[in-house]
Amino acid sequence: MRVTPLGGLGEVGRNMTVFEFGGKLLIVDCGVLFPEESQPGIDVILPDFTSLRDRLKDVVAIVLTHGHEDHIGGVPYLLRERPDIPVVGSELTLAFITAKLKEHRIKPVTVHVEAGDTRKYGPFGLEFVAVNHSIPDGLAVAIRTDAGMVLHTGDFKMDQFPLDNRITDLRHFARLGEEGVDLFLVDSTNAEVGGFTISERDLTPAIDQVFATAPRRIIVSSFASHVHRIQQVLDSAHAHGRKVAFVGRSMVRNMGIARDLGYLKIPRGLVVDFKKLESMPDTKVTLICTGSQGEPMAALSRMANRDHQIALNEGDTVLLASSLIPGNESAIYGIINKLTDIGANVVHKGNAKVHVSGHASAGELVYCYNIVRPRNVLPVHGESKHLHANAALAERTGVPSDRVIVARDGVTVDLVDGRATVSGKVDAGMVYVDGQTVGRATEDTLRERRMLREGGVVTVLALIDPDTNALAEPLEFLARGFVHDSSTFAGATAEVEKALANTSPKQTTDVAELEKVIARAVGRFFQRTYRREPVVMAVVVDA
């Protein structure tokens, strides 16, 4: 069996793993990664489907472990290429992905499974195991083929007092361990964190304290899929006599789904349209919105930037009820600072116990290794430091170091005769979604955008004598976002004249080539003289 992670190894997001046996492919998860500040203009980042495109007919199913965006957000883009691939998952997960696919005008073939169920797709026998996470209905999956058995935990933790009373089924893990797990794919996100992740229930007093002391409105920001946390907020709001409104399309959609399926318990009359809250006293108002990761277009970011129909005021309380995803720190702290400048009281994980991770800490991971006793281990879901920390835990429990593989996206791992080894590599680059385009934005595109953001743009207009490639008139400069005065461009003309002198009119007759020569010359001048790198565009006119 060949195992190829196409995302999630080296980053926290865009989780996707491809399993191959007998000429058939099984995909577990297909998520997105949210962009960092260094990727301006990008909506989300997808796994690279290049290695699958010629083999889409061989894909027997997509198995979804749970309904978070970093595990399901890429499914619409994969189903665009073959819409009839069966999508397998639990009730809430399928409800979330079906609603998302409806926006993409895709009607999926879905297969509902529950913990304990078994299914057969091509040469892959699947068995599903209940796991606890920060969203209901999470599943681990055991994958059996004639080459051996793989156990993929998905995202999980071992909360012994979960809000939905659904614990990670360690007895099921133990039974699989007795049968013999040949390869264990394990969530690595909290491998550096010692001990055990605290229970969701331990947050209730801190959240309740926010509601008991807030002098005006309360604005709660969370993931649009974090049903457990939102249930706690709803319970506290109800206990303190506040009405609640959901803000943001994904929040309204997902909470409606969770309510309809019974995963979210909402007392009658508690949730109202947010416009009705405008006429109510501030002490009776709670808003639940998206934007806990500082996403530029999410509701909370727009409120902080005074670009939302809901205007925050001094004395409002903002509760950030989600963890910091690595890479989003600057964006989140920027939002916190803007909210503080407005006069809001910002409550977050750094100053109150209002969030707990949905991932197993080191103590839980060691516990699982000792129960499962895998022959080989492949840490998944995490940055490089998380993967290495998880690998070290596996080795400490007795897994031989040569059977613990720390891989990266695109590395192929083959399971043969009970032993896993690295066998090669496939394309697994970043695929950028930019508005309606997929994959057309490149690293060069982002480099230009960063240059525009940091240095501005300078357009150079040049009238060239076609017989000599010499300037027929002085250069004209138009600048935007580049600080300049009347003398800024004085030395640039000499650089351009020098560059043009080295171009032969007979050899360089293409206007586009001349524009490149001029742009490079002016760019070198700015970098050397001002230590700035604006985007330089040259326009050549035949004199």
N, C-alpha and C positions, 0 to 999 in steps of 0.2 A: 504494500500500500504506500502510495506517495502522498505526503502532506505538504501543502504549499500555502503558507500565510501570505496573503496579498495586502494585508493591512493590520494594524494593531500591535506590531512588534517594532518598537522604536518610537512609538507615539501613543498617546491616550486618545484613541478614536479610530474611525474607519476600519473597524474590526471585520475581517473576512478571512476564512480559511477554506481551502479547496482540498478535498480528499479524492484520490484517484485509485481505482482498482478495476481490473478486468475491462479496461477501456471506457469505463463510466466515471462520471464526476458527481460528487456530492458537495454542496456549498453550505457551510455553517456561518450564518450572519453575513450581512452586507451593509456596513454602516458608513457614516460620513465623519469627517474631521472638520472642526470649525477653524477658520483662518486666524492667524496671528496678526499683529500689527504690521509685520513685515510683508504681508500678503494683501495689500490694499485692493479693494474692489472685488474680492473673491467672496462668493456666498458660502460655499462649502467645498470640501475636497473629497474626492472619491477614490476608492481603490482603482488600480489599473486593471482593466479587463482584457488587455492585449493578449495575454496567454490563453484566454478562453474563447476569443472571437471565432476562431476556426473550429471550435469544438462545442459550441452551444448546444448542438443536437445531442451531445453525450451527457448533458447535465440532467440528472434524474430528479433532483429536488433542491430547494433552498430551505434549510432548517434555521429558524430564528429562535435564539435562546430567550430573548425578552424584548420589550418594546421601547428601549431607549434609542435615541437617534443615532448614536455611534454604533448601533448594531442593526438598525433597519433603514436608516436614511438613504442608503445607496440602492435599495431594492428597486425603486421606480426606474432608475437609470439602467439597471441590468435587464429588467423586464421590457424596456423599450426595444431591446435587441432580440428577445424571444419571450413573448407575453405568456405562453402556456406552461412555463416551468412551474410545477407544484410548489406552493409556499406552505411550509409546515410550521405550526407553532401553537401556543396556548391561546385561550379565548381572548384575553385582553390584548395580547401581542397581535393577533390577527385582526382584531377590531381597529387597532391603531394603524396598522399598515394598510388595511383596506380603505380607511378614510383618506390616508395620504395618497394612495394610488388613484382614488377617485378624482383628486385634484389634477392628476396627470392623465386622466381619461383612460385609465387601464383597469380592466376588470380581471382580477387575479383568479387563478385556480388555487383555492385554499384548502388545507387539510388540518382540522382541529385535533390536537392531541392533548392529553393530560398526563400528569406524573403517573408512572407505572405502565403506560401504554407502550406497545411495541409496533413497529411498522417495518415494511420491507420495500426498499427502492433499489431496483437493479440488484447488484451484488452486495448492497449495504443493508445490514440489519440494524435498526435503530431502537434504542430503549431510552425512555425519558425519565429523569429523576428530578424531584422537587428540590429547588434551592431557594434560599431566602436572599433577597436583594432589596434595593431601595425602590423597587416597583413590583407590584404583585405579579404572580404567575410566571416567575423565572423558572427555567429548566436547564439542567445539565443534560448532555446526551452521550450515551454509550454507542459506539459505532463498531459493529462486528463485520469482519470479512474473513475469508479463508487465510488472510495474512496475519490475522490477530485482532485484538480488541483495543480501541482507542476510547478514552474517557475525556470528554471536553467539559470543563466545569461551567463555561459561560462566566458571567459575573455573579459572584456569590459572597456571602458571609455566613456566620454561624450564630446569628442573633437567637438567643434562647427564649426571648419574650417578645417576638415580633408583633406588630400591631394587628396583623391579619391572622395570627396564630399559626402561620405556615412556616415551619422550620426547615432548614436544610436536612434532607433525609440521609443521615450518616449511616443508618442501617443498610440502606440501599447501596451506598458507596462501599460499605464493608462486604456486602454480598458480591459486588462486582470485583472487589479486591480478591476475594476467595477464588473466584473463577479465574482471575489472572488478567490484570490490566497491562497490556504490552506498551502502551504509550499514554502518558497522562499530560493533557494540556491544561495548565493551571493559571487562573487569574493572578497577575503579579502586582496589581496597582498599589497595594499596601504592604508589600513584602518587606519594606524597610521599617515599618511601624511595629514595634514590639507589642507583645501581649495579645489581647482580644479586643475587637471593635465593640464599643459600648452599644447598648440596646437603644433602639428608636424610642422606647418608652421613657428613657432617661432624659429626653429633651423636653418632655411635656411641661415640667415646672418652669423652665427658662422661657418657653414660648408663652406660657400662661402669665408669667411675670411681665412680659412685654405688654400684653393686653390689659393687665391690671394697672399699669402705671402710665401708659401712653396718654398724653393730655389732649391729643387731637386725632386726626386720621391715622390709620395704620395701612401702610402699603407693603405687601409681602411679595417678594420676588423669588421665583423658584423655577425649576425645570417644568416644562409643560406636561411632563409625564410622571412627575414625582407624586404619585397618588397618596402615599403614606404621609408625607410631610403636609400636603394640603389638607388631608383629613384632620391632622392635629390642629392646623390653623382654624379650620371650620369649627372644630369642637370648642376651641378657646373663644372664638368670636361668639358662638352661640351662648356660652356660659357667661359672657360679659355683656350680653345684650346688644351686640353689634350686627348690622347687616353686612352682607358680603356681595361683591360683584367680581366676576372674572373679566380680565382685560387682556386682549391679544387673541388673534385668531386661533393659534394652536392651543392656547390655554382653554379657550371656550370649547373648542372641538373635543379635546382629549378629556376634559372633565365631564363633558356631556356624555361621552362614551362610557367613562368609568362609572358615572351615576346610573346610566341605563342598564349596565351589566351587573350592578350591585357591588362594585368594588369601592365605591365612594358613598358613604352614608350622609345624606344632607337633610337635616331637619326641615320640615315644611316651613316655607316662608323665609328661610335664612338667606338664600341667594336671590338677588334681584338684578335687574338691568342697571348698569352703573349710572345711567342718566337719572334714575330715581334717587340716587344717593346725593345728588347735588342739592336737593332741598332738605336734606336731613342734617341734624347737628353733627359736627366733626367727630364728636365722641361716640357716635353710633355707626361710623363708617369704617369698613375694611375693603381694600382693593387687593386682589391677587393677580399678579401679572408676570410676564416673561422678562428676561433680561438679566438673570443672575450672573451671567458670565461676561457682562459688558458688551454684548453684541450691539453694534451700532444702530440697527434698525429695530431692535426690540423695544418694548414699551418703556421699561425703566430708563434705558439710555436716552430715549427721546424726552422723557419727563425731566431728566437731569439737564438736558440741553435746552429746555424750555421750548421743545418742538412737539408737544403732545397736547391734545385737547384737555387732558387732566393736568392742571397746574399745581405743582407742589408748593407748599407754603411753610414759613417758619413754624416750628412746633410739631410738624408732621413726623411720624416715626416710620422709617424704612427698615424692614426686616429682610435681610438677605439669607434665605433659608436653603442655600445650596453650597456645596464645597467649591474650592478653587480648582479648576481644571488647569494642569500645568500648561503654561504658554499664555494663559489669559490674565495673569497677575496684573500687568500694567493697565490693561483695559478696565479691570474691576476696581483697582485702586483709584484710577482716574474718575470713575463714576462716583465712588465714595467721596472723593474730594469735592466734586461738583455738588453732590447732595448736601454735604456739610456746609458749603458756601451758601446754599439756599437757606440754611437754617434748620434742616431736618436732622433728627437724631437717628443715626445709622447703627443698627444692631446687626452684627455679623459674627462669623465663627471666631474671629480674632478677639472679640471682646465679650462674647457670651456663648453659652453652650446651646446653640440653636441649630446645629447641624451635626450629623454623624455620617460617616462614610458608609457606602453600600458594599464595600469590599472587605474581604478577609484580611486581617492583620497576620503578622508572622506566627503567632501562637496558633491560630486557626489553620494556617497552611501546614504547619508541622503536624498538627493533629490529623489532617487529611492524608498527608504522606504516610503516617504511621498506620492509618486504617487501610489505605488502598494498597500500599506496598508495590508501587509500579516498577516495571522492569526498566522503563525509559521515561524521561521527563522532558517536555518542551514547554518552558514558561511562555505565557502569552499575555496580551493586554497590559502594555506598559512601556515606558521609556526604557532606554538601555540600563539605567541604574536599577530600575525595578526588576527587570529580567534577571540581571546578575544576582541581585539580592535573593530572589526566589530560587535561583539555581543553587546558591550556597545553602539555603534551607534544605533543599532536597538532598544535597550531599551529606549534610549533618544527620539526616535520618537514615543514612545507609545506602542511598542510591549511588553506585559508582560514578565517579566524575566523568568517565568516558561515555556514560549513558545519559548525561544531562547536557542538552543541546541549547545553547543560547544563540538563537538565530535572529535574523532581521527579515523584513518584508521581502518576499521574492525568493528566499532560500528554500530549496526543496529538500525534504527529509524523507528518506525511504525506510520503511519498516520491513525488514526481511529476516525470517527465522528468529523472531523475537528480539532483534537488535535494530535500533534506529541510528542512522548515519546521514550526514549531509551529503547530498548527491549532485547538487548543481544550483542553478539560479535562473529565474525568469524575470521579465520586466515587471517592476512594481513601483513605478514612480508616482508622483503626485498628479492627479487629474483634477484640474480646477473647473468649477462651475461658476461662470461669470455671466449673470443674467440668464439669457436664453441659450447661451453657448456652453458646450461641454468639451473640454480638452483643447480649445483653441488658444486660451491664455497659457503662456509658457513662462519659464523662469526669466526669459528676456523681457517679456511683457511686464512682469512684476518689477524687474530691475529698472525699467523705464519709468514705471509709476513711482517707485521710491525716489528716483532722481527728480521727477517732477515735483514730488512732495517736498523734497529736501532742498533742491536747487532752483526750481522753477524751469521756465523754458525761454530760450532765446532763438528768434528767427532771424536768419541772415539773408538779405536780398542782394544778389550779385548780378551785375550786368557784365557779361563776358564777351570779348571779341573772339569769335569762333576761329579766326585765322591764327591767333597767337595764344589763346587761352589766358590772356591778360585782362585785368579789370578795365572796363571802359569808363566806369564812373566809381566814385567812392562807395564802399559798402554801406548799406543801411541796416540798422539793428532794431528789432522790435522785441521787447522783453516783458515777460509776465512772471511774477513771483521771484524775480532775480533783482536784488538790490543794485541800483546803478545810478550814475550821474553822467554829466556831459563828457567826462574824461574816461569813463570806465572802458570803453571799447577802442580807445586810441591805439593801443598796441596790437590789436587783433588784425588790422588791415595788413601790417607788415608780415605777419605770420601766414596770412592767406596768400599774399603775393609770392612769398618764398615757396609755398607749397605748389602754387600754380606754375611757377617757373620750372618745376621739376616734372611737369606733365607735358607731354608732346601733343600738339594739336592733331597730328596724324594718328597717334596711338589712342588718345583719349578724346573721342568724339561724342560719346554718350553723355547726355546731360546729367543722368543719374549718377554717373561716376564722378563728374565734376562736383556735384552736390556733396557726395561723400568726402571728397578731398577737402572741400571748404569746411564742412562740419567738423571733421577731425582736427583740422588746424585751429579752428576757433575753440574747440573743446580743450585741446592741449594748452592753449593760451589761458583759458579760465582756470584750469587746474593748477598750472604753474604759477600764475600771477595772484590768483585770489583763493586758491585751495577750495574751489567750488566746482561742482560737476552738474550744471544745468543740462537739460536736454537741449541739444543744438540742432535746429532744422535749417537747412540751407535751400534756398530757392534760386535757381540760375535762370536768367533771362538772356536769350541770344541778342546781343547788341546789334 
